[in-house]
Amino acid sequence: MNKKYILFVLIVFYALKAQSQEVNSSDFSEDYVKFTNDQKQFNDWSVSIFGGIPWLQAADFTSIDNGMSGSWRVGYDFQASINKQISHVFGLSLLGQFGESRQGYGNDQIDAKTKYFGITLLGDLNVSSLFRRIDNRSPYRWAAHVYAGVGTIQYKAYRKDMTLGETKYTKTADEDMGVGSLFAQVGGGLVYKINNKWDAIFKAMYVVTGDEQFDGSGKTGHYTEFHSGGSSDNFITTSLGVTYKIGKHNEYLGWVDPLREIFTKINDNANNQLEVCVFGDKDDDGVCDDWDRELDTPKGARVDGSGRALDVDMDGIIDLYDKCPTFPGKANTENPELNGCPEAKEVPDVVNNIIATMGGIQFNLDSDKILLESQPILDNVADIIKNYGKDTRFLVEGHTDARGNDAYNFSLSKRRVTSVIKYLVSKGVTPYQLTGKGLGFSDPKYPECKPANKCPEWKNRENRRVIFKLLD
């Protein structure tokens, strides 16, 4: 590598380091307090013990009957650890374990066993805390954990070959602890919080020994050829255990919501806010009397920000009493069902204005299929017509522009009117109230638009209209 490049990297590194050290008290708020053991609120040390079974499954001799072994061979595994919780998500453990695995080949051909003792530095990731929602402030008692670590292992392996008439186990390997006997393990667990002092744990770990003699098959000979999966004899441990949390505090750091203090401060600040609604809310409309501009709003009425009852169509009748809140009408004492709705003779004008204001009833080109954007318009029309008795009848007229011949336009306008009537009936309008009539181009709004290319498109679009009239 170029020496000038190395020198440049070193200069930049020391410059950044020097800059990071130029920190004085002015960089911190006046509330800054250096964290010490005296500030701790939670316990962060614990001890654990486990008991379980080792299952040799990647080796020349195995403990499970779907491997080289013809039957299940059960050993034992005991573990003990000292644990330090670094944060609510991550911790470290110094784990010691000893046990004896049982493995072999066939039902009664080879028996082997391995006595082992290992020490592991194990990392512990609390997956449940890592993915916990920040707005979930409820306590939880179950947590999923992931473990991974490395260590050193000591073992003695033995084998007994019944095919040779052996009655005793013969030692096949003897490994002492040291750098040459490093091993690794990774796995997961499910932790249950019994109380603030005790946890129960189920744990399953995959152990990679890095040694092909661990299973007792030996370094050389016929049995070393059984396993073709690599040069490492690996096994699984399944264990049950308990953890005791050490310390004078009530809670353990691994079970604490890190945002709890923030939520507490937010709630405290909310309780200290200025008092509002000093004069109450006498009409119970959700708007304090301090700024309510209508202190006697009827119960159940929707109000705006100033406390006034809403009147969407601005006809002088609030929506609570308005039978037609989306289009203007007037009070009707003789027919309360029409209170706030227009008179029957005014309905066609109201309907036609709504249709025109909302962009008209549109169809696909050369089609009687109503476009999706026109369906809300017809929904409003249906609501209006349904407010009137079955004796009130309406004429639905369909018109086209000048494109196409008269016979075709007449037929197209009839089909479009039929589509509109079918849609209104599907929304609850009585069929008797509607009569259709197709007029083609016989009564255009803009008669000068023949041929159609003599006019701008907006005039042709308004000629393609559906209008409503009152039938006597």
N, C-alpha and C positions, 0 to 999 in steps of 0.2 A: 504494500500500500504506500502511496506517496507520503513522504515525511511532512511536506507542507500541509497536506490535508489533515494529518493527525494533529499537527500543531494548531491548526485552525479550530478543530473540534475541541481540543483542550481549552483554548482561550475562551470559546463560547461557553463551555461548561462552567468554568470558574467565574466568568462574568455573571451568569445567571445565578450561581450559588451566592455570590457576594450581594447581588441585588435582593435575593430572598431573605438575606440576613439583616438588611437595612430596615428593620421594623422597630418602631418605637411605640410608646404608649398611646400616641395620638391616633394610631391605626385601629385601636379598639374602642368600643363604646365604654362609657363609664361604668356599665354594669358587668364588664368582663371580669371573670374570676378564674384563676388557674385551677384546672381540675386536679383534685387529689383524692386520696382514699376517704377523706372526711366528707367529700361531696357525694359519695356513693349512696344510692337509695335501694339498690337491689343486690342480692347475692349473686356471685358469679363463679363460685367454686362448687364442685360436687364430686361424689365418688359413685362408681357403678360396679355391680357384680352381675355376671351372666352364667348361665348353664345351658349347654346345647349339645349338638351332635355334628361331627365332621363327616362329610360325604365326599370321598375321593372319586372323582369322575373323569379326569383327564390324565390317565396314567396307564402303565402296563397292567397293574392290578387295580380294580375299582371296588367301591363299596356298594354300588347299586347294580341291580340285576339286569339292567339294559346295557351294561358295559361288559367288561371281561368277566365280571363276577356273575355266577349263576344264581345267586341269592343275595338278599340284603344282609350286609354286615355292619353292625352298629357299634360305634365307639363313643367317646365322650369328649367334651371340650368345655373348659372353665376359663372365664375371663374376668379381669378386674381392671378398672381404669381410674385415673385421676383426671378430672375434666376442668378446663378453664373456658368460660364463655367470654369471648372477645366482644361480641355485639349481640343484638337480639337475633341475628341471622347466622353468625359463624362462631364456632368454638374449636378448641384443640383438646385432644386427649392423649395421655400417655397410657397405652394399653398393654397389659401383660396377659398372656394366655398360655395355658398348658393343656395337654390332652393326649388322647390316644386314638388314632384312626384304625379301623379294621377294614381290610380289603383282601382280595384274593382273585383266583381264577377258577371258574367252574363251581359246581356245588361242593365237591369234596376232593379237589385235586391240589389246590394251593391255598394256604392261609397265610396272610401277612398282617403285620401290625407296625405302627410307627408311633413312638412316643416323642412328643415335641414340646418345645417351650420357645415362645417368641415375645419380642417387645416391639411395639409399633407406635410411631407418632402419627396420629389419626386426625384428619380434618373432618369437621362436622358441619354440614350446611342444612339449615332449617328451611326447607323448601316452602312450607306453609307460610312462614313469616315473610319470605322473599316475595311471594305472589299475593299477599294479603291486600285487599282493597283498603285504601286509606280512609274511606268513609264507613268502614265496618268497624264500629267501636264495641261490638259485643265480645264478651270473653269466649275463648275457645279452649277445648281440652284435648283435642287430637292434633297431632302434627306429623307430617312426613319429613324424614331426614335422609340425606345422602351422605355417605362416608367414603373417604379415600385416604390411604396413607402408605408409608413404607417403614420397614423395620429390619431387624435381624432375627434369625431363627436358628435354634439348635435342635437336633433330632437324632434318634437312634431307630433304625429300621431293622425288622426281623422278618424271616420267611420260614415257613414249614411246608415241605413238599411231600404230600401223602403218597404220591405216585412212586416215591423212592423209599417209602416205609418210614419216613421221619416222624418222630413223636415229640420232638422239642423244636422250639424256634431257634433258628441260627441267625446271628447278627449279619446283615448284609451291607450296612452303611452306618457311619458315625460322623456327624457333622457338628462342629463347635460354632458358637457365635463369633461374629467378626464381619469385616467388610465383605469377605467372600461369600457370606451366607445371607445377603440382602434378599428380602422378599417384599411383595406388595399385596395389598388387598383393597377391594372396592365393593360397595354394596349400599343397601338402603335399610331403613327401619321405620316403624310406626310407633310413636310415643304417645302415651296417655297420661295426662296430669291427674294423679290421684288427689293430691292436695298441694299446698305450697311447699311441702318438704319432700314429697315422694312422687316419683314418676315410674310407670311401668313401660317396658320397652320390648318389642319384638324386632329382631335384627337378623338379616341374612347377608352374608359376606362371601365374595369370591376371592379365594386366596391363590396367588401365583407364587409358587415356591422357587422357581428358577433352577430346580434341581431334578434330574431324571432318576435319582436313586431314592427319592423320598418314599416311594411306595413299597420298597423292599425287593424290587426285582433285580437289584444289583447293577454293577457297572457293565459287566459282560455276561455272555451266556445266552441261552435260548430265550429266556423270558424278557430280555430287554428288547426283543424284536416285536413284541405284541402291539405296542402302542406306536402308532404312526402319526400322532398329532403334534409332535414337537419334542423338545428336550426338557420340558418343564412339567412336573407332576403337580396338578392343580386340584384344589378341593373347595367345597362349599361348606360353610358353617351356618346352621340355623340355631338361634339362641333366644331364650327369654331371660329378662333381667329386670332389675330395679335400680333406680338412681336416688341417692340421698343428697339434697341440696344443703350445703354448709353455709352458715352465716347467721347474723343477728337480724337481718331484714326479713320482712314478711314474704317478699316476692323474689322470683328468680329471673335474671335478665333474659333468659331464653324464651320466657312466656310473656314478656312485656310488650305492649303496643308502643312503639317509639313516638307516635304522634299524640299519645294520651295527654301529655303535658300541654301541647299546643291547644288541643280542644278544651282543656280545662281553663286555660288563659282566655280563650275566646269567649267561653261562657261567663267567666268572671267579668270581662269587659262589657259583655251584653247586659249583665245585671246592673252595671254601674252607669248605664246610659241615662240620658235625661228622660224624665217622665213625660209621656205623651198621653193624649186623651184626658187631659186634666178635667174637662167638663163632661166626660163620658160620651156615650153614643145613644142618645135617647130613642131614636127611631130604629136602632139596631140594623142599620144598612151597611155596616162595615166601614163607615167614614166618620172619623171623630167629629164631635160637635165643634171642636176648635176651628175647623175650616169647612164644615158642612154648610152648604148654601141652601139646603132644603131640609129643615129639621123635622118635617112631618111626612117623610117618604112612606108610602103604604108598605106594609109588610109583604115581603116576597118580590118586590120590584127590583129590577137590575138598575144600578146607578153608575154614573160616570165618576171621574176623579173628584169632582166637587160635591158629590152627594146628591145630585139631581137624578130623578127617575129618567130612564132612557126612553126616547121617542124616535126610533130609527127613521120612520117615514115622515116625521115632522108634520103630522096632521093634527096635533094638539091633543091626541089621546095617547097616554103612555103605554108602552108595550105590554104592561101587566094586564091592561083591560082591552087592548087592541086585538080584534079578531083577525086583522090583516096587518101585522106589524111591519111588513116590508113594502107596502104600497099605500098611498094616502087615501083616506076616506073621511068619514065624519060620524059623529055620534048618532045613533039610531035607537030611540027609545021604543018605537013600535016593533022593531025586529032586532032584539038584542044579539041574535046570531050574526048580524051584519054590523055590529058596533065597531067602527073604525074601518069598515070596508066601503068601497064606493057603491053607489046605486047600480042596479043592474044595467041601466042604459049607459052608464059611464064605463062599464067593464071593458068593452071592446077598445075604447081609447086607451085605457090603462094598460091592457094587454099589449096592444100594438106599440105603445111607447116603450114598454119594457123590452119587447123584442128588438125594436130599433136601437134603443140605448145599449143593449148588450150585444149588438153586432149582427142581428138577424139570424133566422134559422137557415143553416147552411147544409148543402148536400154535396156529395161527390159529383164531379163533372159527369153529365149525362147519366145520372143515377138518382134513384129515389131513397138511397140510404142516408139517414141523418148522421151528420158528423158528430163525434164525441163532444166537441166544444159547444154544440148547440143543445145538448141534452139538459144542462142546468137551466137554460132559458125555458125549455118546455116544462121542467119541474116547477118553476115559478108559475107558469101559466096554469098548470094543473091545480096548484094550491089555490089560485084565485077562483077558478071555475067551481071547485068543490065547495066553496063557501056559500054557493047559491043553491036554491032548491031545484029539484028535477024539472020543474016547469020552465025554468030559464034555459033557453036554447040558443046556441051560437052557430053561426055559419063560418066555416073555415074555407077561405079562398086561396087557391094556389095560382101563382103567376110565373111566367118565364121571361127570358130576354128574347131578342129577335133571332137568335141563332137557330137554325133548323126550320123546317116547313111548319105550316100551321097545324096540320094533323098530328105531327109528331109532338109539337109543343103542347097541344091540348092533352094528349095521352100522358106525357111526362108530368104535367101539372096535376092531373088526377091522381097519378101514382104517388106523387109527393104528398098530396093532401091526405091520401089514405095512410101513408106512413106516419104522418103527424097525429092523425086521429087514433091509430093503433097505439102509439106511444102514450098519448094522454089517457086512454082507457086503461093501459097497463099500470098507470099511476093512480087509479081509483076514480077517474071521471066516469060518470054514467054515460053509456053510449048514446042514449036518447038525447042528451044535451048537445050533441055534435052532428052537424050535417056538412058534408064536404062538397066542394065545387071546384073543378079545374077550368081555368079560363085561358090558359096558354098565354099568347101575347095580345089578347083581344082588349085588355084594359091596362096598358102599361102606365107606370108612374111617369116615365119620360118617353112619350110617344115618338119623339124625334130620333130615338136611337134605333132606327131601322134603315139600313142594316146596322148591326151592332158596332161595326168599326167606325161609325160616324161619331161615337161618344167615348168619353173616357171610361175605364173599367168600373169606376165606382158607381156610375149611373146604371150600367148593365147589371151590376150586383144588386142594386136596389130594385131593379125591375124583376129580378128573381126573388120574389118575396112570398111569404105566407102571412095573410092577415085574418083578423077575426071580426065578425059583425054580429049584431044582436038580431035574432029572428023574432018576428012578432008572433 
